Amino acid sequence: MPHLPRPAAKAKENTMRASTLWGAALLATGLSACSNLPSSPNQPARFDLGPLPAVAAAAPASVHPVLALADIQARAQNENSTSVLYRLAYADANAQHAYAYARWSQPPAVLVQQRLRDILSQDRIVLSAERGAQAPRVQGQTPPVLQLALEEFEQVFTGSTASVGALRLRATLIDSRRGGDVLLGQRLFALQQPASAANAAAGAQALAQAVDQAGLQLQQWLTQLPAKAP
């Protein structure tokens, strides 16, 4: 005759088995809940001006063999910002917006200054003239100082699907002498390059092309100016 378990032992065994099953169910539910948690927000895309195009190297000979480039000036509210800005000219031309998931790798003024330095260096020596400091002397002479102001750098939508990269750059060439600064020339460069799509990536590409065109025009303008004040 087989041995029958006592009622108390049987009840204990059933309780332990139920606890194990309940724990497994809770674990499965927890794993399922974790898989349903919202994913972390996307990281903003970061843009720069890309590689220097080969066309930028085709520059005419310059009458300024040495040039001092001052720190580029930008609007105070945008000086340290890396936001990619756009404007809906067809809806509200007075409102400026920033893309939520797009950033420049550095403030635009820094990127523009680096690119223009690269372009100008194709046909002359470009020195640095830090803000508020005297331009370095070369063979006892102070080279002319190029001052740049970045007044506009944004994607402008002329329609719901059409936009341009808009750049406005003011250039001032100064002959620094002991008796004071002498103006050699000043020019405003305003360029618009069509964007291939209505998004931040296309806007960044169009702005890069606008900067390159401004650099070439800046080269040509400098060759037409006197190297020194009379």
N, CA, C and O of each residue as an XYZ file, in Angstrom:
920
protein
N       0.848     -1.183      0.000
C       0.000      0.000      0.000
C       0.887      1.238      0.000
O       1.721      1.368      0.896
N       0.743      2.218     -1.024
C       1.613      3.394     -1.102
C       1.407      4.316      0.069
O       0.335      4.392      0.669
N       2.484      5.017      0.367
C       2.437      5.957      1.478
C       1.783      7.258      1.024
O       2.229      7.848      0.040
N       0.749      7.719      1.704
C       0.038      8.958      1.361
C       0.594     10.110      2.183
O       0.791      9.959      3.389
N       0.854     11.265      1.561
C       1.387     12.401      2.319
C       0.358     12.932      3.292
O      -0.850     12.872      3.062
N       0.862     13.436      4.346
C      -0.038     14.000      5.332
C      -0.680     15.278      4.787
O      -0.057     15.944      3.961
N      -1.894     15.655      5.207
C      -2.593     16.843      4.675
C      -1.780     18.124      4.849
O      -1.795     18.962      3.948
N      -1.070     18.317      5.965
C      -0.302     19.538      6.209
C       0.857     19.664      5.222
O       1.126     20.745      4.698
N       1.546     18.534      4.972
C       2.673     18.563      4.033
C       2.199     18.877      2.625
O       2.841     19.637      1.900
N       1.077     18.292      2.243
C       0.520     18.533      0.913
C       0.157     20.003      0.723
O       0.411     20.571     -0.339
N      -0.426     20.611      1.728
C      -0.826     22.018      1.651
C       0.395     22.930      1.516
O       0.370     23.918      0.782
N       1.476     22.576      2.246
C       2.701     23.369      2.181
C       3.315     23.309      0.788
O       3.795     24.308      0.253
N       3.286     22.072      0.202
C       3.836     21.898     -1.141
C       3.065     22.734     -2.154
O       3.680     23.355     -3.021
N       1.746     22.767     -2.071
C       0.921     23.539     -2.998
C       1.180     25.038     -2.848
O       1.187     25.777     -3.833
N       1.390     25.474     -1.620
C       1.655     26.900     -1.371
C       2.961     27.335     -1.999
O       3.038     28.404     -2.605
N       4.011     26.496     -1.855
C       5.318     26.823     -2.429
C       5.247     26.878     -3.946
O       5.838     27.757     -4.573
N       4.504     25.916     -4.543
C       4.375     25.906     -5.996
C       3.636     27.144     -6.497
O       4.007     27.703     -7.529
N       2.614     27.575     -5.799
C       1.847     28.758     -6.187
C       2.705     30.016     -6.097
O       2.611     30.909     -6.940
N       3.549     30.072     -5.052
C       4.425     31.238     -4.888
C       5.418     31.332     -6.032
O       5.701     32.424     -6.525
N       5.955     30.179     -6.462
C       6.910     30.166     -7.565
C       6.268     30.646     -8.855
O       6.846     31.448     -9.588
N       5.067     30.147     -9.125
C       4.361     30.562    -10.338
C       4.023     32.049    -10.311
O       4.112     32.728    -11.334
N       3.635     32.556     -9.137
C       3.276     33.960     -9.001
C       4.497     34.861     -9.204
O       4.393     35.928     -9.810
N       5.649     34.427     -8.694
C       6.879     35.192     -8.879
C       7.289     35.241    -10.340
O       7.723     36.286    -10.825
N       7.158     34.127    -11.050
C       7.493     34.104    -12.469
C       6.576     35.024    -13.262
O       7.007     35.684    -14.208
N       5.314     35.059    -12.871
C       4.359     35.921    -13.559
C       4.701     37.391    -13.347
O       4.610     38.201    -14.270
N       5.099     37.729    -12.105
C       5.471     39.114    -11.820
C       6.712     39.523    -12.611
O       6.776     40.642    -13.122
N       7.710     38.619    -12.720
C       8.916     38.908    -13.466
C       8.607     39.147    -14.938
O       9.129     40.081    -15.547
N       7.753     38.295    -15.504
C       7.393     38.449    -16.913
C       6.667     39.766    -17.144
O       6.885     40.444    -18.149
N       5.792     40.122    -16.189
C       5.069     41.380    -16.324
C       6.013     42.566    -16.254
O       5.858     43.535    -16.997
N       7.003     42.489    -15.350
C       7.974     43.573    -15.219
C       8.806     43.750    -16.464
O       9.044     44.879    -16.893
N       9.261     42.637    -17.066
C      10.042     42.730    -18.299
C       9.224     43.324    -19.424
O       9.730     44.114    -20.221
N       7.965     42.944    -19.489
C       7.085     43.475    -20.523
C       6.893     44.971    -20.344
O       6.878     45.723    -21.318
N       6.744     45.406    -19.081
C       6.557     46.830    -18.814
C       7.792     47.621    -19.210
O       7.683     48.722    -19.750
N       8.995     47.051    -18.939
C      10.232     47.745    -19.300
C      10.339     47.934    -20.805
O      10.802     48.970    -21.281
N       9.907     46.921    -21.549
C       9.998     47.024    -23.004
C       9.050     48.065    -23.557
O       9.229     48.526    -24.685
N       8.034     48.447    -22.779
C       7.067     49.429    -23.242
C       7.422     50.846    -22.811
O       6.686     51.780    -23.129
N       8.543     51.035    -22.085
C       8.956     52.365    -21.662
C       9.339     53.192    -22.883
O       9.868     52.649    -23.853
N       9.076     54.514    -22.850
C       9.461     55.348    -24.004
C      10.970     55.382    -24.175
O      11.710     55.408    -23.192
N      11.430     55.383    -25.429
C      12.861     55.419    -25.711
C      13.407     56.812    -25.428
O      12.652     57.784    -25.394
N      14.715     56.909    -25.226
C      15.335     58.196    -24.951
C      15.211     59.105    -26.169
O      15.235     58.616    -27.299
N      15.077     60.426    -25.965
C      14.905     61.338    -27.099
C      16.109     61.301    -28.034
O      17.234     61.044    -27.606
N      15.858     61.559    -29.311
C      16.920     61.556    -30.308
C      17.923     62.674    -30.031
O      17.546     63.757    -29.583
N      19.188     62.408    -30.296
C      20.219     63.422    -30.147
C      20.154     64.367    -31.356
O      19.929     63.918    -32.480
N      20.350     65.660    -31.131
C      20.306     66.599    -32.262
C      21.387     66.293    -33.291
O      22.509     65.933    -32.935
N      21.047     66.436    -34.558
C      22.043     66.315    -35.618
C      22.965     67.532    -35.560
O      22.504     68.644    -35.305
N      24.254     67.333    -35.791
C      25.226     68.427    -35.720
C      25.833     68.660    -37.102
O      26.231     67.722    -37.793
N      25.893     69.930    -37.484
C      26.354     70.302    -38.813
C      27.552     71.242    -38.711
O      27.693     72.003    -37.753
N      28.408     71.166    -39.728
C      29.446     72.173    -39.919
C      29.395     72.604    -41.378
O      28.414     72.316    -42.063
N      30.417     73.280    -41.867
C      30.399     73.780    -43.235
C      31.004     72.808    -44.235
O      31.115     73.123    -45.420
N      31.398     71.619    -43.762
C      31.912     70.604    -44.666
C      33.308     70.922    -45.164
O      33.910     71.906    -44.734
N      33.832     70.100    -46.068
C      35.187     70.330    -46.611
C      35.226     71.552    -47.512
O      34.225     71.927    -48.123
N      36.385     72.159    -47.583
C      36.564     73.332    -48.433
C      36.513     72.893    -49.901
O      37.300     72.035    -50.302
N      35.620     73.451    -50.705
C      35.530     73.037    -52.113
C      36.762     73.459    -52.893
O      37.407     74.454    -52.563
N      37.079     72.710    -53.909
C      38.278     72.976    -54.706
C      38.203     74.321    -55.401
O      39.239     74.941    -55.641
N      37.014     74.789    -55.731
C      36.876     76.050    -56.455
C      37.379     77.214    -55.630
O      37.759     78.249    -56.178
N      37.384     77.052    -54.291
C      37.823     78.152    -53.432
C      39.304     78.438    -53.591
O      39.763     79.532    -53.262
N      40.060     77.465    -54.093
C      41.502     77.660    -54.250
C      41.839     78.507    -55.472
O      42.953     79.022    -55.568
N      40.901     78.663    -56.409
C      41.157     79.425    -57.627
C      40.945     80.902    -57.357
O      39.899     81.456    -57.693
N      41.945     81.546    -56.743
C      41.824     82.951    -56.371
C      42.822     83.790    -57.150
O      43.913     83.308    -57.454
N      42.485     85.020    -57.481
C      43.422     85.890    -58.184
C      44.538     86.346    -57.259
O      44.414     86.262    -56.037
N      45.612     86.821    -57.836
C      46.725     87.327    -57.034
C      46.257     88.542    -56.246
O      45.475     89.351    -56.745
N      46.735     88.667    -55.025
C      46.279     89.729    -54.148
C      47.350     90.790    -53.985
O      48.543     90.488    -54.024
N      46.924     92.038    -53.800
C      47.861     93.105    -53.500
C      48.144     93.158    -52.005
O      48.954     93.968    -51.555
N      47.487     92.304    -51.238
C      47.692     92.247    -49.794
C      48.414     90.937    -49.464
O      47.759     89.940    -49.163
N      49.750     90.919    -49.515
C      50.443     89.664    -49.208
C      50.256     89.226    -47.769
O      50.334     88.035    -47.469
N      50.006     90.184    -46.863
C      49.760     89.872    -45.458
C      48.508     90.611    -45.023
O      48.341     91.796    -45.309
N      47.636     89.903    -44.333
C      46.375     90.470    -43.870
C      46.121     89.993    -42.451
O      46.362     88.828    -42.134
N      45.639     90.881    -41.598
C      45.271     90.501    -40.228
C      43.757     90.378    -40.161
O      43.032     91.301    -40.533
N      43.290     89.240    -39.685
C      41.855     88.985    -39.590
C      41.420     89.112    -38.140
O      41.870     88.358    -37.277
N      40.542     90.071    -37.881
C      40.035     90.276    -36.526
C      38.948     89.252    -36.206
O      38.396     88.620    -37.107
N      38.650     89.097    -34.937
C      37.570     88.197    -34.524
C      36.264     88.662    -35.141
O      35.929     89.845    -35.076
N      35.537     87.750    -35.729
C      34.282     88.090    -36.377
C      33.249     88.492    -35.326
O      33.186     87.911    -34.243
N      32.451     89.484    -35.662
C      31.417     89.972    -34.762
C      30.078     89.343    -35.142
O      29.792     89.137    -36.322
N      29.265     89.041    -34.139
C      27.930     88.496    -34.369
C      26.970     89.171    -33.408
O      27.386     89.786    -32.426
N      25.696     89.052    -33.692
C      24.703     89.612    -32.793
C      24.841     88.987    -31.416
O      25.099     87.790    -31.288
N      24.667     89.803    -30.392
C      24.929     89.363    -29.024
C      24.127     88.121    -28.657
O      24.650     87.223    -27.996
N      22.859     88.057    -29.079
C      22.023     86.927    -28.691
C      22.403     85.643    -29.411
O      22.018     84.555    -28.983
N      23.167     85.760    -30.515
C      23.554     84.576    -31.278
C      25.040     84.265    -31.167
O      25.517     83.308    -31.778
N      25.778     85.057    -30.398
C      27.237     84.952    -30.401
C      27.723     83.579    -29.986
O      28.645     83.044    -30.601
N      27.123     82.993    -28.953
C      27.579     81.702    -28.442
C      26.587     80.575    -28.710
O      26.786     79.451    -28.249
N      25.536     80.864    -29.441
C      24.501     79.860    -29.702
C      24.905     78.956    -30.860
O      25.533     79.406    -31.819
N      24.542     77.679    -30.766
C      24.781     76.733    -31.859
C      23.469     76.326    -32.541
O      23.447     75.361    -33.305
N      22.394     77.041    -32.278
C      21.100     76.721    -32.879
C      21.129     76.931    -34.390
O      21.766     77.859    -34.888
N      20.436     76.061    -35.103
C      20.235     76.237    -36.545
C      18.934     77.018    -36.704
O      17.859     76.512    -36.380
N      19.030     78.230    -37.195
C      17.888     79.142    -37.217
C      17.181     79.115    -38.570
O      17.795     78.873    -39.609
N      15.877     79.369    -38.529
C      15.107     79.497    -39.765
C      14.016     80.541    -39.565
O      13.674     80.908    -38.441
N      13.485     81.006    -40.683
C      12.465     82.049    -40.673
C      11.414     81.716    -41.727
O      11.760     81.357    -42.853
N      10.146     81.829    -41.376
C       9.046     81.581    -42.311
C       8.636     82.915    -42.925
O       7.706     83.570    -42.455
N       9.342     83.303    -43.976
C       9.097     84.614    -44.574
C       7.697     84.723    -45.161
O       7.134     85.816    -45.220
N       7.134     83.615    -45.590
C       5.810     83.641    -46.208
C       4.687     83.730    -45.184
O       3.548     84.032    -45.543
N       4.991     83.471    -43.909
C       3.962     83.484    -42.878
C       4.163     84.620    -41.887
O       3.248     85.406    -41.643
N       5.358     84.708    -41.317
C       5.671     85.766    -40.353
C       7.161     86.067    -40.458
O       7.986     85.428    -39.806
N       7.488     87.040    -41.280
C       8.890     87.340    -41.567
C       9.628     87.920    -40.366
O      10.858     87.974    -40.368
N       8.902     88.352    -39.347
C       9.547     88.964    -38.188
C       9.873     87.969    -37.078
O      10.482     88.340    -36.074
N       9.479     86.724    -37.247
C       9.703     85.708    -36.203
C      10.843     84.782    -36.616
O      10.853     84.230    -37.716
N      11.792     84.629    -35.715
C      12.925     83.731    -35.942
C      12.737     82.481    -35.102
O      12.336     82.568    -33.941
N      13.024     81.314    -35.678
C      12.833     80.037    -34.997
C      14.129     79.244    -35.001
O      15.053     79.535    -35.762
N      14.182     78.233    -34.135
C      15.339     77.335    -34.068
C      14.857     75.902    -34.199
O      13.862     75.523    -33.581
N      15.555     75.097    -35.002
C      15.236     73.676    -35.120
C      15.462     72.994    -33.769
O      16.434     73.278    -33.069
N      14.543     72.086    -33.416
C      14.652     71.391    -32.130
C      15.743     70.335    -32.137
O      16.407     70.127    -31.122
N      15.941     69.660    -33.273
C      16.892     68.550    -33.323
C      17.999     68.803    -34.344
O      18.378     67.905    -35.095
N      18.512     70.025    -34.364
C      19.627     70.375    -35.231
C      20.484     71.420    -34.537
O      19.971     72.372    -33.949
N      21.794     71.230    -34.613
C      22.736     72.153    -33.997
C      23.954     72.319    -34.912
O      24.297     71.411    -35.670
N      24.594     73.472    -34.835
C      25.902     73.643    -35.444
C      26.949     73.055    -34.502
O      26.762     73.061    -33.285
N      28.031     72.556    -35.049
C      29.076     71.970    -34.206
C      29.769     73.031    -33.362
O      30.294     72.722    -32.292
N      29.777     74.276    -33.827
C      30.317     75.424    -33.106
C      29.419     76.618    -33.422
O      28.634     76.554    -34.368
N      29.514     77.703    -32.657
C      28.739     78.890    -33.015
C      29.019     79.302    -34.459
O      30.168     79.245    -34.897
N      27.995     79.715    -35.207
C      28.185     80.056    -36.619
C      29.309     81.051    -36.868
O      30.024     80.923    -37.861
N      29.486     82.041    -35.994
C      30.557     83.019    -36.197
C      31.921     82.337    -36.230
O      32.790     82.729    -37.009
N      32.115     81.327    -35.397
C      33.381     80.597    -35.363
C      33.563     79.809    -36.658
O      34.641     79.822    -37.251
N      32.509     79.125    -37.094
C      32.584     78.337    -38.327
C      32.856     79.221    -39.533
O      33.673     78.882    -40.389
N      32.164     80.365    -39.599
C      32.338     81.265    -40.743
C      33.744     81.847    -40.758
O      34.363     81.937    -41.819
N      34.257     82.243    -39.600
C      35.602     82.806    -39.551
C      36.652     81.782    -39.988
O      37.578     82.116    -40.727
N      36.507     80.539    -39.531
C      37.464     79.500    -39.929
C      37.429     79.269    -41.432
O      38.474     79.136    -42.068
N      36.214     79.223    -42.006
C      36.103     78.974    -43.440
C      36.671     80.140    -44.249
O      37.381     79.918    -45.230
N      36.370     81.372    -43.855
C      36.883     82.522    -44.587
C      38.399     82.631    -44.456
O      39.075     83.042    -45.399
N      38.932     82.267    -43.303
C      40.386     82.253    -43.143
C      41.012     81.255    -44.118
O      42.029     81.547    -44.747
N      40.399     80.076    -44.240
C      40.917     79.065    -45.165
C      40.898     79.572    -46.608
O      41.842     79.349    -47.366
N      39.819     80.250    -46.973
C      39.704     80.737    -48.355
C      40.705     81.863    -48.615
O      41.392     81.858    -49.636
N      40.789     82.819    -47.704
C      41.697     83.949    -47.897
C      43.155     83.511    -47.871
O      44.008     84.140    -48.497
N      43.438     82.439    -47.150
C      44.823     81.965    -47.044
C      45.319     81.340    -48.332
O      46.499     81.005    -48.435
N      44.446     81.173    -49.320
C      44.864     80.589    -50.582
C      45.813     81.499    -51.346
O      46.630     81.015    -52.129
N      45.722     82.815    -51.131
C      46.563     83.720    -51.927
C      47.254     84.790    -51.084
O      47.742     85.785    -51.619
N      47.296     84.583    -49.761
C      47.971     85.564    -48.925
C      48.235     84.957    -47.550
O      47.711     83.894    -47.219
N      49.045     85.640    -46.759
C      49.259     85.239    -45.374
C      48.193     85.917    -44.524
O      48.019     87.134    -44.591
N      47.489     85.138    -43.732
C      46.436     85.670    -42.879
C      46.846     85.501    -41.425
O      46.993     84.383    -40.932
N      47.028     86.633    -40.743
C      47.371     86.629    -39.327
C      46.124     86.869    -38.490
O      45.071     87.227    -39.018
N      46.248     86.672    -37.199
C      45.130     86.878    -36.275
C      45.290     88.206    -35.562
O      46.362     88.527    -35.050
N      44.225     88.961    -35.534
C      44.188     90.205    -34.768
C      43.088     90.047    -33.725
O      41.914     90.288    -34.006
N      43.477     89.640    -32.524
C      42.495     89.385    -31.480
C      41.754     90.661    -31.121
O      42.263     91.771    -31.271
N      40.536     90.461    -30.644
C      39.677     91.596    -30.317
C      40.352     92.518    -29.298
O      40.774     92.081    -28.228
N      40.443     93.800    -29.655
C      41.018     94.777    -28.750
C      42.531     94.805    -28.720
O      43.110     95.585    -27.964
N      43.194     93.972    -29.522
C      44.656     93.912    -29.510
C      45.220     94.538    -30.779
O      44.541     94.613    -31.803
N      46.456     94.980    -30.700
C      47.135     95.564    -31.852
C      47.457     94.470    -32.866
O      47.879     93.374    -32.495
N      47.259     94.769    -34.135
C      47.584     93.796    -35.176
C      49.087     93.534    -35.171
O      49.865     94.460    -34.940
N      49.512     92.303    -35.418
C      50.951     91.998    -35.417
C      51.674     92.744    -36.528
O      51.106     93.002    -37.589
N      52.930     93.088    -36.274
C      53.741     93.818    -37.257
C      54.563     92.825    -38.074
O      55.050     91.822    -37.553
N      54.706     93.122    -39.352
C      55.476     92.286    -40.267
C      56.534     93.165    -40.925
O      56.207     94.098    -41.660
N      57.802     92.861    -40.658
C      58.917     93.640    -41.184
C      58.761     95.121    -40.860
O      58.997     95.992    -41.698
N      58.357     95.375    -39.625
C      58.207     96.748    -39.159
C      56.941     97.435    -39.599
O      56.708     98.584    -39.224
N      56.112     96.767    -40.385
C      54.881     97.347    -40.883
C      53.663     96.638    -40.280
O      53.675     95.427    -40.062
N      52.621     97.420    -40.020
C      51.372     96.843    -39.530
C      50.475     96.516    -40.717
O      50.118     97.423    -41.469
N      50.100     95.260    -40.912
C      49.261     94.905    -42.065
C      47.843     95.432    -41.878
O      47.413     95.674    -40.751
N      47.124     95.607    -42.966
C      45.721     96.022    -42.841
C      44.924     94.970    -42.085
O      45.223     93.777    -42.145
N      43.902     95.437    -41.372
C      43.071     94.562    -40.543
C      41.692     94.427    -41.192
O      41.033     95.419    -41.499
N      41.278     93.186    -41.390
C      39.957     92.917    -41.945
C      38.996     92.610    -40.800
O      39.185     91.643    -40.062
N      37.977     93.433    -40.662
C      36.957     93.241    -39.636
C      35.683     92.740    -40.312
O      35.235     93.309    -41.307
N      35.106     91.674    -39.764
C      33.907     91.072    -40.334
C      32.787     91.071    -39.305
O      33.023     90.859    -38.115
N      31.569     91.308    -39.773
C      30.384     91.251    -38.915
C      29.357     90.340    -39.576
O      28.928     90.588    -40.703
N      28.967     89.291    -38.871
C      27.976     88.345    -39.387
C      26.591     88.843    -38.977
O      26.202     88.720    -37.816
N      25.849     89.405    -39.935
C      24.572     90.037    -39.631
C      23.375     89.131    -39.876
O      22.305     89.344    -39.305
N      23.549     88.124    -40.720
C      22.458     87.169    -40.974
C      23.060     85.825    -41.340
O      24.007     85.737    -42.122
N      22.488     84.779    -40.756
C      22.959     83.419    -41.045
C      21.827     82.474    -40.673
O      21.780     81.963    -39.554
N      20.913     82.242    -41.614
C      19.714     81.466    -41.307
C      19.090     80.918    -42.582
O      19.385     81.372    -43.687
N      18.228     79.940    -42.401
C      17.462     79.383    -43.513
C      16.142     80.146    -43.592
O      15.408     80.238    -42.608
N      15.855     80.681    -44.753
C      14.644     81.481    -44.938
C      13.698     80.728    -45.868
O      14.049     80.416    -47.006
N      12.499     80.440    -45.375
C      11.485     79.753    -46.172
C      10.645     80.791    -46.904
O       9.950     81.603    -46.292
N      10.729     80.743    -48.230
C       9.914     81.628    -49.049
C       8.556     81.012    -49.356
O       7.662     81.692    -49.860
N       8.400     79.739    -49.056
C       7.149     79.005    -49.206
C       7.203     77.788    -48.305
O       8.212     77.556    -47.638
N       6.137     77.009    -48.273
C       6.098     75.857    -47.375
C       7.134     74.791    -47.731
O       7.528     74.006    -46.869
N       7.578     74.754    -48.985
C       8.570     73.752    -49.409
C       9.793     74.372    -50.074
O      10.675     73.645    -50.533
N       9.864     75.691    -50.134
C      10.985     76.367    -50.791
C      11.731     77.231    -49.785
O      11.121     77.983    -49.025
N      13.066     77.117    -49.786
C      13.859     77.897    -48.837
C      15.243     78.191    -49.410
O      15.674     77.588    -50.393
N      15.923     79.136    -48.765
C      17.286     79.514    -49.159
C      18.131     79.644    -47.899
O      17.621     79.889    -46.805
N      19.434     79.472    -48.083
C      20.376     79.793    -47.025
C      20.776     81.245    -47.185
O      21.403     81.607    -48.180
N      20.421     82.089    -46.212
C      20.632     83.530    -46.325
C      21.811     83.959    -45.462
O      21.848     83.687    -44.263
N      22.772     84.633    -46.086
C      23.970     85.114    -45.398
C      24.146     86.587    -45.684
O      24.058     87.027    -46.830
N      24.398     87.347    -44.628
C      24.734     88.757    -44.791
C      25.988     89.035    -43.965
O      25.995     88.854    -42.748
N      27.048     89.476    -44.642
C      28.355     89.658    -44.021
C      28.888     91.040    -44.372
O      28.977     91.398    -45.546
N      29.240     91.816    -43.351
C      29.798     93.153    -43.574
C      31.310     93.107    -43.346
O      31.783     92.680    -42.292
N      32.051     93.555    -44.351
C      33.514     93.534    -44.291
C      34.048     94.963    -44.274
O      33.608     95.813    -45.049
N      35.001     95.215    -43.381
C      35.631     96.529    -43.268
C      37.138     96.331    -43.222
O      37.645     95.574    -42.394
N      37.858     97.016    -44.117
C      39.311     96.914    -44.150
C      39.901     98.195    -43.572
O      39.602     99.298    -44.029
N      40.750     98.025    -42.550
C      41.299     99.147    -41.792
C      42.823     99.156    -41.910
O      43.475     98.116    -41.816
N      43.373    100.347    -42.115
C      44.815    100.539    -42.035
C      45.105    101.145    -40.663
O      44.788    102.307    -40.409
N      45.712    100.347    -39.780
C      45.972    100.801    -38.409
C      47.309    101.524    -38.348
O      48.356    100.959    -38.665
N      47.253    102.760    -37.943
C      48.454    103.558    -37.795
C      48.489    104.168    -36.403
O      47.501    104.141    -35.670
N      49.638    104.713    -36.057
C      49.775    105.303    -34.731
C      48.811    106.465    -34.533
O      48.334    106.699    -33.423
N      48.529    107.181    -35.593
C      47.635    108.323    -35.480
C      46.172    107.950    -35.495
O      45.318    108.829    -35.381
N      45.849    106.664    -35.632
C      44.458    106.227    -35.672
C      44.200    105.325    -36.863
O      45.052    105.169    -37.738
N      43.021    104.736    -36.886
C      42.646    103.823    -37.964
C      42.167    104.607    -39.181
O      41.469    105.615    -39.061
N      42.560    104.119    -40.354
C      42.141    104.729    -41.616
C      41.330    103.700    -42.396
O      41.771    102.567    -42.592
N      40.154    104.100    -42.833
C      39.273    103.195    -43.570
C      39.774    103.035    -44.998
O      39.913    104.015    -45.731
N      40.045    101.783    -45.391
C      40.442    101.477    -46.760
C      39.256    101.073    -47.624
O      39.276    101.272    -48.838
N      38.237    100.516    -47.015
C      37.067    100.105    -47.776
C      36.083     99.341    -46.908
O      36.455     98.771    -45.882
N      34.841     99.334    -47.323
C      33.804     98.575    -46.620
C      32.781     98.086    -47.638
O      32.438     98.790    -48.588
N      32.301     96.862    -47.416
C      31.308     96.299    -48.340
C      30.411     95.317    -47.603
O      30.851     94.608    -46.698
N      29.152     95.290    -48.004
C      28.191     94.333    -47.469
C      27.990     93.224    -48.490
O      27.645     93.492    -49.640
N      28.204     91.978    -48.075
C      27.986     90.809    -48.925
C      26.684     90.150    -48.498
O      26.564     89.678    -47.367
N      25.716     90.116    -49.393
C      24.424     89.499    -49.113
C      24.184     88.401    -50.143
O      24.091     88.675    -51.340
N      24.086     87.168    -49.680
C      23.943     86.031    -50.586
C      22.790     85.142    -50.147
O      22.481     85.035    -48.961
N      22.166     84.509    -51.125
C      21.119     83.527    -50.878
C      21.356     82.327    -51.792
O      21.433     82.462    -53.013
N      21.470     81.162    -51.180
C      21.667     79.927    -51.933
C      20.442     79.035    -51.758
O      20.041     78.778    -50.623
N      19.831     78.553    -52.851
C      18.642     77.696    -52.726
C      18.963     76.407    -51.968
O      20.027     75.817    -52.157
N      18.047     75.982    -51.119
C      18.179     74.717    -50.393
C      17.484     73.625    -51.188
O      16.463     73.872    -51.829
N      18.032     72.426    -51.147
C      17.500     71.318    -51.944
C      16.274     70.677    -51.318
O      15.568     69.923    -51.988
N      16.006     70.956    -50.060
C      14.850     70.373    -49.371
C      14.447     71.303    -48.232
O      15.192     72.205    -47.851
N      13.263     71.064    -47.705
C      12.742     71.914    -46.627
C      13.080     71.312    -45.270
O      12.183     70.959    -44.505
N      14.376     71.193    -44.967
C      14.793     70.660    -43.677
C      16.118     71.290    -43.258
O      16.735     72.040    -44.013
N      16.540     70.966    -42.032
C      17.745     71.581    -41.474
C      18.999     71.182    -42.237
O      19.878     72.018    -42.450
N      19.104     69.923    -42.655
C      20.293     69.460    -43.365
C      20.486     70.229    -44.669
O      21.600     70.648    -44.986
N      19.407     70.414    -45.423
C      19.503     71.153    -46.678
C      19.802     72.624    -46.413
O      20.528     73.259    -47.179
N      19.247     73.167    -45.331
C      19.535     74.553    -44.981
C      20.992     74.754    -44.619
O      21.598     75.750    -45.016
N      21.571     73.807    -43.858
C      22.980     73.894    -43.478
C      23.872     73.828    -44.709
O      24.864     74.552    -44.795
N      23.531     72.973    -45.658
C      24.316     72.861    -46.889
C      24.243     74.145    -47.706
O      25.251     74.598    -48.249
N      23.049     74.732    -47.795
C      22.893     75.976    -48.549
C      23.685     77.107    -47.894
O      24.269     77.935    -48.592
N      23.711     77.149    -46.563
C      24.472     78.182    -45.869
C      25.977     77.997    -46.077
O      26.714     78.974    -46.209
N      26.425     76.750    -46.104
C      27.839     76.487    -46.373
C      28.222     77.000    -47.758
O      29.291     77.584    -47.931
N      27.355     76.785    -48.740
C      27.622     77.271    -50.098
C      27.631     78.795    -50.137
O      28.421     79.394    -50.867
N      26.755     79.422    -49.354
C      26.725     80.881    -49.302
C      28.021     81.435    -48.705
O      28.537     82.449    -49.174
N      28.542     80.775    -47.680
C      29.802     81.214    -47.068
C      30.941     81.102    -48.077
O      31.772     82.005    -48.172
N      30.990     80.004    -48.831
C      32.048     79.826    -49.823
C      31.973     80.898    -50.912
O      33.003     81.411    -51.351
N      30.772     81.234    -51.343
C      30.621     82.284    -52.344
C      31.038     83.639    -51.778
O      31.664     84.443    -52.469
N      30.691     83.883    -50.531
C      31.102     85.131    -49.894
C      32.616     85.215    -49.794
O      33.193     86.288    -49.967
N      33.263     84.084    -49.515
C      34.724     84.068    -49.437
C      35.374     84.426    -50.757
O      36.348     85.178    -50.784
N      34.852     83.900    -51.851
C      35.397     84.209    -53.175
C      35.177     85.679    -53.532
O      36.068     86.328    -54.080
N      33.997     86.200    -53.224
C      33.727     87.605    -53.495
C      34.595     88.504    -52.629
O      35.017     89.577    -53.061
N      34.861     88.060    -51.402
C      35.726     88.823    -50.505
C      37.152     88.878    -51.051
O      37.804     89.920    -50.987
N      37.629     87.769    -51.581
C      38.952     87.749    -52.212
C      39.035     88.769    -53.337
O      39.976     89.561    -53.394
N      38.068     88.754    -54.219
C      38.074     89.651    -55.373
C      37.989     91.110    -54.937
O      38.639     91.978    -55.519
N      37.186     91.373    -53.913
C      37.037     92.742    -53.417
C      38.360     93.258    -52.850
O      38.719     94.415    -53.069
N      39.076     92.418    -52.131
C      40.330     92.836    -51.506
C      41.384     93.207    -52.553
O      42.202     94.098    -52.322
N      41.365     92.533    -53.690
C      42.359     92.837    -54.732
C      42.125     94.217    -55.346
O      43.033     94.779    -55.958
N      40.943     94.760    -55.194
C      40.612     96.059    -55.786
C      40.897     97.224    -54.841
O      40.749     98.383    -55.228
N      41.301     96.929    -53.614
C      41.532     97.974    -52.625
C      43.019     98.259    -52.485
O      43.846     97.380    -52.728
N      43.364     99.476    -52.097
C      44.775     99.791    -51.867
C      45.293     99.058    -50.640
O      44.550     98.824    -49.687
N      46.546     98.705    -50.666
C      47.142     98.001    -49.535
C      47.348     98.919    -48.342
O      47.336     98.468    -47.196
N      47.536    100.192    -48.605
C      47.750    101.174    -47.544
C      46.990    102.451    -47.887
O      46.688    102.733    -49.047
N      46.692    103.211    -46.837
C      46.054    104.499    -47.056
C      47.080    105.483    -47.621
O      48.254    105.416    -47.257
N      46.664    106.386    -48.494
C      47.598    107.359    -49.064
C      48.112    108.323    -48.009
O      48.909    109.209    -48.318
